[in-house]
Amino acid sequence: RKKSKKDPDAPKHPMSAFLYYLTSERPRLADQLGDMSIGQQTKIIAKRWKTLNENDRAPWEKLAKHDKDRYARERREY
C-alpha cells in the first residue's frame, strides 16, 4: 500500500502541553547531565511531568490550548 503524499501547505498539527514542557526542559537537563541520550532525557522529563500538579502544568496547558486554537483556525482556512 502506498502512502499518500502530505500537502506541504497543510497546517501543522498542534503540540501537546507535554511537548511544550519537553522543549523547555530538555536544554536545562542536557546541561546538567551532559552525554545522556535523548531517550533517557525524555524518560526523566516524563517522570517530572507526571509529578507536576495542575497549577504547575498551567503555563504549558495554556500554550497547548492556543496552539490547538491556531490549528483549528488554520484548518478552517485551508
N, CA, C and O atoms as CSV, one atom per row, in Angstrom:
chain,resi,resn,atom,element,x,y,z
A,1,ARG,N,N,0.846,-1.181,0.000
A,1,ARG,CA,C,0.000,0.000,0.000
A,1,ARG,C,C,0.889,1.241,0.000
A,1,ARG,O,O,1.827,1.334,0.791
A,2,LYS,N,N,0.600,2.177,-0.869
A,2,LYS,CA,C,1.388,3.395,-0.960
A,2,LYS,C,C,0.853,4.448,0.003
A,2,LYS,O,O,-0.353,4.565,0.221
A,3,LYS,N,N,1.773,5.201,0.566
A,3,LYS,CA,C,1.389,6.328,1.404
A,3,LYS,C,C,1.035,7.506,0.521
A,3,LYS,O,O,1.694,7.762,-0.486
A,4,SER,N,N,0.003,8.213,0.901
A,4,SER,CA,C,-0.310,9.423,0.154
A,4,SER,C,C,0.638,10.530,0.594
A,4,SER,O,O,1.045,10.597,1.754
A,5,LYS,N,N,0.978,11.388,-0.346
A,5,LYS,CA,C,1.898,12.476,-0.033
A,5,LYS,C,C,1.178,13.545,0.775
A,5,LYS,O,O,0.014,13.857,0.525
A,6,LYS,N,N,1.893,14.100,1.747
A,6,LYS,CA,C,1.321,15.169,2.553
A,6,LYS,C,C,1.433,16.480,1.797
A,6,LYS,O,O,2.420,16.741,1.109
A,7,ASP,N,N,0.423,17.280,1.936
A,7,ASP,CA,C,0.436,18.597,1.337
A,7,ASP,C,C,1.343,19.493,2.183
A,7,ASP,O,O,1.089,19.667,3.375
A,8,PRO,N,N,2.389,20.062,1.593
A,8,PRO,CA,C,3.297,20.911,2.385
A,8,PRO,C,C,2.638,22.196,2.887
A,8,PRO,O,O,3.138,22.834,3.813
A,9,ASP,N,N,1.516,22.571,2.272
A,9,ASP,CA,C,0.818,23.781,2.703
A,9,ASP,C,C,-0.212,23.515,3.792
A,9,ASP,O,O,-0.809,24.451,4.325
A,10,ALA,N,N,-0.422,22.256,4.124
A,10,ALA,CA,C,-1.394,21.911,5.159
A,10,ALA,C,C,-0.907,22.419,6.517
A,10,ALA,O,O,0.299,22.464,6.760
A,11,PRO,N,N,-1.819,22.796,7.391
A,11,PRO,CA,C,-1.407,23.292,8.715
A,11,PRO,C,C,-0.744,22.191,9.543
A,11,PRO,O,O,-1.123,21.022,9.470
A,12,LYS,N,N,0.241,22.587,10.320
A,12,LYS,CA,C,0.934,21.649,11.206
A,12,LYS,C,C,0.033,21.322,12.389
A,12,LYS,O,O,-0.697,22.180,12.886
A,13,HIS,N,N,0.095,20.075,12.831
A,13,HIS,CA,C,-0.723,19.661,13.976
A,13,HIS,C,C,-0.284,20.396,15.241
A,13,HIS,O,O,0.873,20.800,15.358
A,14,PRO,N,N,-1.205,20.567,16.184
A,14,PRO,CA,C,-0.857,21.281,17.412
A,14,PRO,C,C,0.029,20.435,18.326
A,14,PRO,O,O,-0.041,19.206,18.328
A,15,MET,N,N,0.855,21.124,19.094
A,15,MET,CA,C,1.705,20.453,20.074
A,15,MET,C,C,0.922,20.278,21.375
A,15,MET,O,O,0.079,21.105,21.725
A,16,SER,N,N,1.214,19.199,22.074
A,16,SER,CA,C,0.572,18.959,23.371
A,16,SER,C,C,1.295,19.761,24.454
A,16,SER,O,O,2.389,20.284,24.239
A,17,ALA,N,N,0.666,19.841,25.602
A,17,ALA,CA,C,1.277,20.543,26.733
A,17,ALA,C,C,2.592,19.866,27.122
A,17,ALA,O,O,3.563,20.541,27.462
A,18,PHE,N,N,2.622,18.542,27.073
A,18,PHE,CA,C,3.854,17.824,27.412
A,18,PHE,C,C,4.972,18.174,26.447
A,18,PHE,O,O,6.117,18.327,26.872
A,19,LEU,N,N,4.675,18.303,25.164
A,19,LEU,CA,C,5.727,18.641,24.202
A,19,LEU,C,C,6.290,20.038,24.454
A,19,LEU,O,O,7.491,20.258,24.302
A,20,TYR,N,N,5.434,20.978,24.837
A,20,TYR,CA,C,5.931,22.305,25.202
A,20,TYR,C,C,6.829,22.214,26.434
A,20,TYR,O,O,7.884,22.847,26.487
A,21,TYR,N,N,6.414,21.437,27.409
A,21,TYR,CA,C,7.221,21.240,28.617
A,21,TYR,C,C,8.560,20.596,28.255
A,21,TYR,O,O,9.613,21.008,28.742
A,22,LEU,N,N,8.501,19.589,27.402
A,22,LEU,CA,C,9.706,18.863,26.987
A,22,LEU,C,C,10.697,19.796,26.306
A,22,LEU,O,O,11.890,19.750,26.605
A,23,THR,N,N,10.224,20.641,25.397
A,23,THR,CA,C,11.128,21.540,24.683
A,23,THR,C,C,11.728,22.606,25.595
A,23,THR,O,O,12.812,23.120,25.317
A,24,SER,N,N,11.036,22.939,26.674
A,24,SER,CA,C,11.597,23.921,27.600
A,24,SER,C,C,12.561,23.279,28.597
A,24,SER,O,O,13.515,23.923,29.032
A,25,GLU,N,N,12.325,22.032,28.961
A,25,GLU,CA,C,13.133,21.374,29.981
A,25,GLU,C,C,14.364,20.653,29.423
A,25,GLU,O,O,15.376,20.554,30.117
A,26,ARG,N,N,14.302,20.158,28.211
A,26,ARG,CA,C,15.410,19.362,27.673
A,26,ARG,C,C,16.743,20.103,27.662
A,26,ARG,O,O,17.750,19.515,28.058
A,27,PRO,N,N,16.805,21.379,27.225
A,27,PRO,CA,C,18.114,22.064,27.254
A,27,PRO,C,C,18.706,22.166,28.658
A,27,PRO,O,O,19.914,22.014,28.838
A,28,ARG,N,N,17.856,22.422,29.649
A,28,ARG,CA,C,18.359,22.504,31.028
A,28,ARG,C,C,18.882,21.161,31.507
A,28,ARG,O,O,19.932,21.090,32.147
A,29,LEU,N,N,18.161,20.108,31.203
A,29,LEU,CA,C,18.576,18.772,31.620
A,29,LEU,C,C,19.851,18.357,30.896
A,29,LEU,O,O,20.732,17.739,31.495
A,30,ALA,N,N,19.956,18.691,29.619
A,30,ALA,CA,C,21.148,18.348,28.846
A,30,ALA,C,C,22.381,19.034,29.428
A,30,ALA,O,O,23.465,18.450,29.451
A,31,ASP,N,N,22.219,20.267,29.898
A,31,ASP,CA,C,23.337,20.974,30.526
A,31,ASP,C,C,23.766,20.280,31.816
A,31,ASP,O,O,24.959,20.193,32.109
A,32,GLN,N,N,22.804,19.790,32.582
A,32,GLN,CA,C,23.103,19.152,33.863
A,32,GLN,C,C,23.734,17.777,33.683
A,32,GLN,O,O,24.703,17.438,34.362
A,33,LEU,N,N,23.181,16.991,32.767
A,33,LEU,CA,C,23.585,15.590,32.669
A,33,LEU,C,C,24.545,15.291,31.530
A,33,LEU,O,O,25.110,14.199,31.474
A,34,GLY,N,N,24.736,16.218,30.640
A,34,GLY,CA,C,25.742,16.044,29.600
A,34,GLY,C,C,25.416,15.023,28.538
A,34,GLY,O,O,24.530,15.242,27.711
A,35,ASP,N,N,26.130,13.896,28.553
A,35,ASP,CA,C,26.105,12.957,27.434
A,35,ASP,C,C,24.985,11.915,27.488
A,35,ASP,O,O,25.111,10.860,26.865
A,36,MET,N,N,23.917,12.173,28.199
A,36,MET,CA,C,22.793,11.245,28.272
A,36,MET,C,C,22.033,11.267,26.942
A,36,MET,O,O,21.915,12.320,26.315
A,37,SER,N,N,21.520,10.121,26.511
A,37,SER,CA,C,20.794,10.062,25.241
A,37,SER,C,C,19.465,10.801,25.351
A,37,SER,O,O,18.951,11.032,26.445
A,38,ILE,N,N,18.923,11.164,24.193
A,38,ILE,CA,C,17.654,11.896,24.162
A,38,ILE,C,C,16.533,11.051,24.754
A,38,ILE,O,O,15.663,11.579,25.446
A,39,GLY,N,N,16.544,9.754,24.494
A,39,GLY,CA,C,15.517,8.871,25.046
A,39,GLY,C,C,15.543,8.848,26.557
A,39,GLY,O,O,14.493,8.883,27.199
A,40,GLN,N,N,16.736,8.791,27.135
A,40,GLN,CA,C,16.858,8.794,28.593
A,40,GLN,C,C,16.417,10.137,29.165
A,40,GLN,O,O,15.760,10.196,30.205
A,41,GLN,N,N,16.790,11.221,28.470
A,41,GLN,CA,C,16.363,12.549,28.918
A,41,GLN,C,C,14.838,12.650,28.921
A,41,GLN,O,O,14.244,13.182,29.858
A,42,THR,N,N,14.218,12.137,27.869
A,42,THR,CA,C,12.764,12.202,27.755
A,42,THR,C,C,12.093,11.413,28.868
A,42,THR,O,O,11.071,11.848,29.400
A,43,LYS,N,N,12.644,10.268,29.228
A,43,LYS,CA,C,12.073,9.474,30.314
A,43,LYS,C,C,12.109,10.245,31.627
A,43,LYS,O,O,11.136,10.237,32.381
A,44,ILE,N,N,13.221,10.905,31.902
A,44,ILE,CA,C,13.351,11.688,33.141
A,44,ILE,C,C,12.350,12.840,33.142
A,44,ILE,O,O,11.683,13.090,34.146
A,45,ILE,N,N,12.248,13.539,32.011
A,45,ILE,CA,C,11.324,14.675,31.921
A,45,ILE,C,C,9.882,14.200,32.039
A,45,ILE,O,O,9.058,14.881,32.649
A,46,ALA,N,N,9.564,13.041,31.465
A,46,ALA,CA,C,8.206,12.494,31.557
A,46,ALA,C,C,7.848,12.178,33.008
A,46,ALA,O,O,6.714,12.408,33.431
A,47,LYS,N,N,8.796,11.660,33.763
A,47,LYS,CA,C,8.543,11.394,35.183
A,47,LYS,C,C,8.264,12.690,35.936
A,47,LYS,O,O,7.380,12.746,36.791
A,48,ARG,N,N,9.037,13.743,35.606
A,48,ARG,CA,C,8.811,15.045,36.249
A,48,ARG,C,C,7.433,15.595,35.883
A,48,ARG,O,O,6.733,16.153,36.728
A,49,TRP,N,N,7.051,15.431,34.616
A,49,TRP,CA,C,5.751,15.913,34.140
A,49,TRP,C,C,4.613,15.255,34.909
A,49,TRP,O,O,3.639,15.911,35.278
A,50,LYS,N,N,4.746,13.961,35.146
A,50,LYS,CA,C,3.689,13.221,35.851
A,50,LYS,C,C,3.535,13.684,37.291
A,50,LYS,O,O,2.452,13.568,37.866
A,51,THR,N,N,4.601,14.205,37.878
A,51,THR,CA,C,4.530,14.645,39.268
A,51,THR,C,C,4.050,16.087,39.417
A,51,THR,O,O,3.748,16.521,40.528
A,52,LEU,N,N,3.974,16.840,38.307
A,52,LEU,CA,C,3.534,18.230,38.390
A,52,LEU,C,C,2.050,18.302,38.731
A,52,LEU,O,O,1.247,17.502,38.251
A,53,ASN,N,N,1.703,19.274,39.565
A,53,ASN,CA,C,0.283,19.471,39.861
A,53,ASN,C,C,-0.348,20.374,38.794
A,53,ASN,O,O,0.338,20.861,37.895
A,54,GLU,N,N,-1.635,20.584,38.906
A,54,GLU,CA,C,-2.380,21.330,37.889
A,54,GLU,C,C,-1.868,22.755,37.720
A,54,GLU,O,O,-1.792,23.255,36.598
A,55,ASN,N,N,-1.518,23.410,38.819
A,55,ASN,CA,C,-1.018,24.790,38.753
A,55,ASN,C,C,0.326,24.872,38.048
A,55,ASN,O,O,0.585,25.815,37.299
A,56,ASP,N,N,1.189,23.876,38.289
A,56,ASP,CA,C,2.500,23.876,37.644
A,56,ASP,C,C,2.395,23.571,36.152
A,56,ASP,O,O,3.232,24.018,35.367
A,57,ARG,N,N,1.384,22.821,35.763
A,57,ARG,CA,C,1.186,22.486,34.353
A,57,ARG,C,C,0.486,23.608,33.581
A,57,ARG,O,O,0.511,23.613,32.351
A,58,ALA,N,N,-0.118,24.531,34.265
A,58,ALA,CA,C,-0.964,25.552,33.642
A,58,ALA,C,C,-0.290,26.322,32.503
A,58,ALA,O,O,-0.924,26.510,31.465
A,59,PRO,N,N,0.966,26.779,32.642
A,59,PRO,CA,C,1.557,27.542,31.529
A,59,PRO,C,C,1.649,26.734,30.234
A,59,PRO,O,O,1.424,27.262,29.145
A,60,TRP,N,N,1.979,25.467,30.364
A,60,TRP,CA,C,2.109,24.624,29.170
A,60,TRP,C,C,0.736,24.233,28.626
A,60,TRP,O,O,0.564,24.108,27.413
A,61,GLU,N,N,-0.227,24.042,29.501
A,61,GLU,CA,C,-1.587,23.753,29.060
A,61,GLU,C,C,-2.142,24.950,28.276
A,61,GLU,O,O,-2.853,24.776,27.285
A,62,LYS,N,N,-1.810,26.161,28.729
A,62,LYS,CA,C,-2.263,27.364,28.051
A,62,LYS,C,C,-1.648,27.450,26.648
A,62,LYS,O,O,-2.339,27.769,25.680
A,63,LEU,N,N,-0.350,27.165,26.548
A,63,LEU,CA,C,0.305,27.164,25.239
A,63,LEU,C,C,-0.323,26.129,24.305
A,63,LEU,O,O,-0.534,26.393,23.122
A,64,ALA,N,N,-0.616,24.958,24.849
A,64,ALA,CA,C,-1.215,23.889,24.044
A,64,ALA,C,C,-2.604,24.294,23.563
A,64,ALA,O,O,-2.979,23.999,22.428
A,65,LYS,N,N,-3.367,24.965,24.415
A,65,LYS,CA,C,-4.711,25.399,24.018
A,65,LYS,C,C,-4.631,26.426,22.901
A,65,LYS,O,O,-5.399,26.366,21.940
A,66,HIS,N,N,-3.691,27.383,23.026
A,66,HIS,CA,C,-3.528,28.380,21.974
A,66,HIS,C,C,-3.115,27.723,20.660
A,66,HIS,O,O,-3.575,28.116,19.587
A,67,ASP,N,N,-2.258,26.736,20.753
A,67,ASP,CA,C,-1.812,26.049,19.542
A,67,ASP,C,C,-2.948,25.235,18.923
A,67,ASP,O,O,-3.062,25.147,17.700
A,68,LYS,N,N,-3.778,24.646,19.765
A,68,LYS,CA,C,-4.929,23.895,19.270
A,68,LYS,C,C,-5.914,24.829,18.567
A,68,LYS,O,O,-6.471,24.489,17.524
A,69,ASP,N,N,-6.120,26.007,19.152
A,69,ASP,CA,C,-6.993,27.002,18.527
A,69,ASP,C,C,-6.414,27.468,17.188
A,69,ASP,O,O,-7.146,27.637,16.213
A,70,ARG,N,N,-5.084,27.674,17.152
A,70,ARG,CA,C,-4.413,28.065,15.919
A,70,ARG,C,C,-4.614,27.009,14.842
A,70,ARG,O,O,-4.904,27.335,13.690
A,71,TYR,N,N,-4.463,25.754,15.213
A,71,TYR,CA,C,-4.620,24.663,14.259
A,71,TYR,C,C,-6.055,24.620,13.719
A,71,TYR,O,O,-6.260,24.451,12.517
A,72,ALA,N,N,-7.032,24.770,14.591
A,72,ALA,CA,C,-8.430,24.750,14.163
A,72,ALA,C,C,-8.717,25.905,13.196
A,72,ALA,O,O,-9.413,25.729,12.196
A,73,ARG,N,N,-8.176,27.079,13.505
A,73,ARG,CA,C,-8.371,28.248,12.656
A,73,ARG,C,C,-7.716,28.026,11.284
A,73,ARG,O,O,-8.333,28.288,10.251
A,74,GLU,N,N,-6.475,27.546,11.277
A,74,GLU,CA,C,-5.777,27.303,10.033
A,74,GLU,C,C,-6.438,26.182,9.228
A,74,GLU,O,O,-6.444,26.211,7.997
A,75,ARG,N,N,-6.984,25.212,9.924
A,75,ARG,CA,C,-7.649,24.093,9.248
A,75,ARG,C,C,-8.917,24.577,8.537
A,75,ARG,O,O,-9.214,24.146,7.423
A,76,ARG,N,N,-9.663,25.477,9.191
A,76,ARG,CA,C,-10.858,26.034,8.563
A,76,ARG,C,C,-10.491,26.843,7.310
A,76,ARG,O,O,-11.176,26.773,6.290
A,77,GLU,N,N,-9.396,27.612,7.410
A,77,GLU,CA,C,-8.972,28.439,6.282
A,77,GLU,C,C,-8.375,27.607,5.151
A,77,GLU,O,O,-8.405,28.020,3.991
A,78,TYR,N,N,-7.842,26.460,5.479
A,78,TYR,CA,C,-7.227,25.588,4.489
A,78,TYR,C,C,-8.309,24.934,3.667
A,78,TYR,O,O,-8.011,24.151,2.765
